[in-house]
Amino acid sequence: MKKKLAAISTACLLILASDPISSYATPDSSSDVLDQPTNVDTNEDVKAIFDSLYQEGYSLGEEDGYAQKKFEQFDQTTGLDKSSEEFTWFMMGYTVGYKKGQQQKEEELKTEQENEMAAGEEEGYQQGVLDYKHATVQSEIESFPSKSSDWNKGYVQGYKKAISLMDLSVKAKKEGYDQGLENDSMSVPSMYDDEDITRQAFTEGFETAQSEVLNQQKKQFEKQGYVQGYHDLSLEVPAEADGELQTAFEQGYEKGQKQKQKDVKAQGYDSAFTYQTYRAPKGLQDKPQLEKWYKAGFYSNKDVKPLQQKAYKDGWKLGKEMSVPKKYKQNKAAVTMYKKYFEQGQKKQDKTVSHILLGSGIVLTLIALITLWRLRRRKNEETTLDS
């Protein structure tokens, strides 16, 4: 019995130390018994025994290999019920099964480590981007005791990667902006095209520049349209102005027309302070639309007579200084008219005062003459009495 156990142990070690694939052999090629002439039934029986023993060993080996403990499933009776040849077949299966179980366990551990690192890297990356945007980048990256070492390792890698990419994205945005100022079509350099964050930064910079260029062009064409509309010229959109630029030009033209209408009406309104009756300016006589606006402005002025009356009354009052109402102080025509009627009022005031003073002077003279006559008569009477 002791000799058989020793032989089994030696066989186990030799088989495990050898290449399980090269050691694997079917009874048709490795059995001396099968080399001898036998009938078909014998060959099939031997193969069935081989398959059974091989599978039994494979199952036990796979379990031990997965547990990474050799002979975990063995006890003192293992192999005692088998011949040396049968045990060899059994150990062939065990060896292959052990390697298979061991490989499966290693792959599972590797996958678990990779998953842990990937999870940590993703969270570290997100935190790095957030810290970069808030200018709170960590010089010493924090660790998480509740997480595995693989997770923490991935977190550090992800955080550093985020900071590196954010630095690169700043550069990418600047280059994208510069390219957008010079070109209408975008071409992302390969160094920025591999990562979403740098590609997006480059694209954002390019689009920002393109938007600024377009807005500047729109302002220029709107200004051109405004000048054309203000001078009451026919609408002629430049050939190079299409799409949004054409719209900007037309909007400018419309604004120019409206401002011209407003200014011409204002001119008509102001002219009412100067002229008593409507008269069309010579420069508008061949421009019916402008004259229509001018005339509308003239007749819209309902302030002429009230201001004339106020100015005249202010001038007529004694001691009243000229004071144009605040509403009209910025209107030169209104100020001129107010001054004119104020002065008329002052002249009327002077004339009235002169008449009053003249009348008062005649009365005073008569009183003085009468008083003098009375004094003289009294003096004469006193002289006669003394005689």
C-alpha positions in Angstrom: 0.0 0.0 0.0 2.8 2.5 0.9 4.5 1.7 -2.3 1.4 2.5 -4.3 0.8 5.8 -2.5 4.3 6.8 -3.2 3.9 5.9 -6.8 0.7 7.9 -7.1 2.3 11.0 -5.5 5.3 10.8 -7.8 3.0 10.5 -10.8 1.0 13.5 -9.7 4.0 15.7 -9.4 5.5 14.6 -12.7 2.2 15.1 -14.6 1.6 18.6 -13.1 5.2 19.6 -13.9 4.8 18.5 -17.6 2.9 20.2 -20.4 -0.7 19.2 -20.0 -1.4 19.4 -23.7 1.5 17.2 -24.8 0.8 14.8 -21.9 -2.8 14.4 -23.1 -3.1 11.2 -25.1 -6.0 8.9 -25.9 -5.8 5.2 -25.1 -5.5 4.6 -28.8 -2.0 6.1 -28.8 -0.6 5.7 -25.3 -1.8 2.4 -24.0 0.4 -0.6 -24.5 -2.7 -2.8 -24.0 -4.4 -1.1 -27.0 -1.3 -1.6 -29.1 -2.1 -5.3 -29.0 -4.6 -6.8 -31.4 -8.1 -6.6 -29.8 -11.7 -6.7 -31.0 -13.8 -3.6 -31.5 -15.7 -4.0 -28.2 -12.5 -3.9 -26.2 -11.3 -0.7 -27.8 -14.6 1.0 -27.1 -14.6 -0.1 -23.5 -11.1 1.1 -22.9 -11.9 4.5 -24.5 -15.0 4.8 -22.3 -13.0 4.1 -19.2 -10.4 6.7 -20.3 -13.0 9.3 -21.0 -14.7 8.7 -17.6 -11.4 8.9 -15.7 -10.2 12.0 -17.7 -13.5 13.8 -17.1 -13.4 12.9 -13.4 -9.9 14.3 -13.0 -10.7 17.4 -15.2 -13.6 18.4 -12.9 -11.6 18.1 -9.7 -8.6 19.9 -11.3 -10.8 22.7 -12.6 -12.2 23.3 -9.1 -8.7 23.2 -7.5 -7.2 25.4 -10.3 -10.0 28.0 -9.8 -9.3 27.9 -6.0 -5.6 28.0 -6.8 -4.9 25.1 -4.4 -3.4 21.9 -5.8 -4.9 18.6 -4.7 -7.6 20.5 -2.6 -10.1 17.9 -3.7 -7.8 14.9 -3.0 -7.9 12.7 0.1 -6.0 9.6 1.2 -8.1 7.3 -0.8 -7.7 9.1 -4.1 -6.3 6.8 -6.7 -6.2 3.7 -4.5 -9.0 2.2 -6.5 -7.2 2.7 -9.8 -4.4 1.0 -11.6 -1.3 3.0 -12.5 -2.5 3.4 -16.0 -6.0 4.5 -14.9 -4.5 6.9 -12.5 -2.3 8.4 -15.2 -5.5 9.0 -17.3 -7.2 10.5 -14.3 -4.2 12.9 -13.7 -4.2 13.9 -17.3 -7.7 15.3 -16.9 -6.8 16.8 -13.5 -3.8 18.6 -14.9 -5.7 20.1 -17.9 -8.7 21.0 -15.7 -6.4 22.6 -13.1 -4.8 24.8 -15.7 -8.2 25.7 -17.1 -9.6 26.6 -13.7 -6.5 28.6 -12.8 -6.7 30.5 -16.1 -10.4 31.3 -15.6 -9.7 32.6 -12.1 -6.8 34.8 -13.3 -9.0 36.2 -16.1 -11.8 37.0 -13.7 -9.3 38.7 -11.3 -7.9 40.6 -14.2 -11.3 41.7 -15.4 -12.3 42.7 -11.9 -9.1 44.8 -11.6 -9.7 46.4 -15.0 -13.3 47.2 -14.0 -12.2 48.7 -10.7 -9.5 50.8 -12.4 -11.9 51.9 -15.1 -14.5 53.0 -12.6 -11.9 54.9 -10.6 -10.4 56.4 -13.7 -13.9 57.6 -14.9 -14.6 59.3 -11.5 -11.1 60.8 -11.3 -11.5 62.2 -14.8 -14.8 63.8 -14.1 -13.5 65.3 -10.8 -10.4 66.6 -12.6 -12.5 68.4 -15.2 -14.7 69.9 -12.6 -11.7 71.0 -10.5 -10.0 72.5 -13.5 -13.1 74.6 -14.4 -13.4 75.9 -10.8 -9.6 76.5 -10.6 -9.3 74.1 -7.6 -6.9 71.5 -9.1 -5.4 69.3 -6.4 -1.6 69.2 -6.1 -1.9 66.1 -3.9 -4.7 63.9 -5.3 -6.9 62.5 -2.5 -7.3 58.8 -1.9 -10.4 56.9 -0.8 -9.8 54.2 1.9 -13.2 52.7 1.2 -12.2 51.9 -2.4 -9.8 49.2 -3.6 -6.2 49.9 -4.5 -7.0 49.3 -8.1 -9.9 51.8 -8.0 -7.7 54.5 -6.4 -4.9 53.8 -8.9 -7.4 54.4 -11.7 -8.8 57.5 -10.0 -5.3 59.1 -9.9 -4.7 58.2 -13.6 -8.1 59.7 -14.6 -7.6 62.9 -12.6 -4.1 63.5 -14.1 -5.5 62.7 -17.6 -8.3 65.2 -17.1 -5.9 68.0 -16.1 -3.6 67.2 -19.0 -6.4 67.2 -21.5 -7.9 70.4 -20.0 -4.5 72.1 -20.5 -4.4 70.9 -24.0 -8.0 71.9 -24.6 -7.2 75.6 -23.7 -4.5 75.5 -26.4 -6.9 73.8 -28.8 -9.6 76.4 -28.3 -7.1 79.2 -29.0 -5.9 77.5 -32.2 -9.4 76.8 -33.3 -10.3 80.5 -32.7 -7.3 81.6 -34.8 -8.2 79.3 -37.6 -11.8 80.5 -37.5 -10.6 84.1 -38.0 -8.6 83.1 -41.1 -10.6 80.3 -42.7 -14.3 79.5 -43.4 -13.8 75.7 -43.2 -12.5 73.9 -40.1 -9.7 71.4 -40.1 -9.0 69.8 -36.6 -5.3 68.9 -36.1 -4.7 65.2 -35.3 -3.4 66.1 -31.9 -6.8 67.4 -30.9 -9.0 65.0 -32.9 -8.4 61.9 -30.8 -10.1 63.2 -27.6 -13.7 64.5 -27.4 -12.8 67.3 -25.0 -9.9 68.7 -27.1 -11.9 68.3 -30.4 -14.9 70.1 -28.8 -12.6 72.9 -27.5 -11.1 73.4 -31.0 -14.5 73.4 -32.5 -15.8 75.9 -30.0 -12.9 78.2 -30.6 -13.4 78.0 -34.4 -17.2 78.6 -34.1 -16.7 81.5 -31.8 -14.3 83.2 -34.2 -16.6 82.5 -37.2 -19.5 84.0 -35.2 -17.5 87.1 -34.5 -16.5 87.5 -38.2 -20.1 87.1 -39.3 -21.3 89.6 -36.8 -18.7 92.1 -37.9 -19.7 91.6 -41.5 -23.3 92.0 -40.7 -22.6 95.3 -38.9 -20.7 96.5 -42.0 -23.5 95.6 -44.4 -26.2 96.9 -42.1 -24.3 100.2 -42.0 -24.1 100.3 -45.8 -27.8 99.6 -46.0 -28.5 102.3 -43.5 -26.6 104.9 -45.5 -28.4 103.8 -48.7 -31.8 104.0 -47.0 -31.2 107.3 -45.3 -30.2 109.0 -48.6 -33.5 107.7 -50.0 -31.7 105.7 -52.7 -33.2 102.6 -54.4 -32.5 99.3 -52.5 -29.5 97.6 -54.2 -28.0 94.7 -52.2 -24.3 94.1 -53.0 -23.6 90.9 -54.9 -21.3 89.6 -52.1 -24.1 89.9 -49.5 -26.0 86.7 -49.3 -27.9 84.9 -46.6 -27.6 86.6 -43.2 -25.5 89.4 -44.8 -28.3 90.2 -47.2 -30.8 90.3 -44.4 -28.5 92.6 -42.4 -28.2 95.0 -45.4 -32.0 95.1 -45.9 -32.5 95.7 -42.2 -30.0 98.6 -42.3 -31.8 100.0 -45.3 -35.1 99.9 -43.5 -33.6 101.6 -40.4 -32.1 104.3 -42.6 -35.5 104.9 -44.2 -37.2 105.2 -40.9 -34.6 107.6 -39.5 -34.8 109.7 -42.6 -38.5 109.9 -42.2 -38.1 110.9 -38.5 -35.5 113.5 -39.3 -37.5 115.1 -42.2 -40.7 115.2 -40.0 -38.6 116.9 -37.3 -37.4 119.5 -39.8 -41.0 120.1 -40.8 -42.0 120.4 -37.2 -39.2 122.9 -36.5 -40.0 125.0 -39.6 -43.5 125.7 -38.2 -41.7 127.8 -35.5 -40.1 129.9 -38.2 -42.9 130.3 -40.8 -46.5 131.2 -40.3 -47.6 129.3 -43.4 -46.4 126.0 -44.9 -43.7 126.2 -47.6 -41.9 123.3 -49.2 -38.1 123.5 -49.2 -36.6 123.7 -52.6 -34.5 120.6 -52.0 -37.6 118.5 -51.5 -39.8 119.7 -54.3 -38.7 116.9 -56.6 -38.9 114.3 -53.8 -42.6 113.7 -53.2 -42.1 111.2 -50.4 -39.7 113.3 -48.4 -41.9 116.4 -48.9 -44.9 114.4 -47.7 -43.0 113.6 -44.5 -41.9 117.2 -44.1 -45.4 118.5 -44.5 -46.7 116.0 -42.0 -44.2 117.2 -39.5 -45.1 120.9 -40.1 -48.8 120.4 -39.5 -48.1 118.1 -36.5 -46.7 121.1 -34.6 -49.4 122.3 -32.3 -47.1 124.2 -30.0 -46.5 127.3 -32.1 -49.3 129.5 -30.9 -49.2 128.6 -27.2 -45.4 129.3 -27.2 -45.9 132.6 -29.1 -48.5 133.7 -26.5 -46.3 132.7 -23.6 -43.3 134.5 -25.0 -45.2 137.7 -25.7 -46.8 137.7 -22.2 -43.4 137.0 -20.5 -41.9 140.0 -22.4 -44.8 142.3 -21.5 -44.6 141.7 -17.8 -42.5 144.1 -15.8 -39.2 142.7 -14.5 -39.8 139.3 -16.2 -36.6 137.8 -17.6 -36.6 135.7 -20.8 -36.9 132.0 -19.9 -37.6 129.4 -22.6 -39.7 126.5 -21.3 -37.5 123.4 -20.7 -39.4 121.5 -23.3 -38.1 123.7 -26.1 -34.6 124.7 -24.9 -32.9 122.2 -27.2 -34.9 123.3 -30.3 -33.2 126.3 -31.9 -36.2 127.3 -34.0 -38.4 127.3 -31.0 -35.9 129.3 -29.0 -35.6 131.9 -31.8 -39.3 132.2 -32.1 -39.7 132.6 -28.3 -37.0 135.3 -28.3 -38.7 137.2 -31.1 -42.1 137.3 -29.4 -40.6 138.0 -26.0 -38.9 141.1 -27.4 -42.2 142.1 -29.0 -43.8 141.9 -25.6 -41.0 144.0 -24.1 -41.5 146.7 -26.7 -45.2 146.8 -25.9 -44.4 147.0 -22.3 -42.0 149.9 -22.9 -44.6 151.8 -24.9 -47.3 151.3 -22.3 -45.1 152.5 -19.5 -44.2 155.6 -21.5 -47.8 156.5 -21.9 -48.4 156.0 -18.2 -45.4 158.1 -17.3 -46.4 160.8 -19.8 -49.9 161.0 -18.4 -48.6 161.1 -14.8 -46.2 164.0 -15.8 -49.0 166.3 -17.1 -51.0 165.9 -13.9 -48.0 166.6 -11.7 -47.3 169.8 -13.7 -50.9 171.1 -13.2 -50.7 170.3 -9.5 -47.4 172.1 -9.2 -48.7 175.2 -11.1 -51.8 175.4 -8.9 -49.8 175.0 -5.7 -47.4 177.7 -6.9 -50.3 180.0 -7.8 -51.9 179.4 -4.4 -48.6 180.2 -2.6 -48.2 183.4 -4.5 -51.8 184.5 -3.8 -51.4 183.9 -0.1 -48.2 185.9 -0.1 -49.8 188.8 -1.8 -52.7 188.7 0.7 -50.3 188.8 3.6 -48.5 191.8 2.1 -51.7 193.8 1.8 -52.7 193.1 5.4 -49.4 194.4 6.6 -49.7 197.7 4.7 
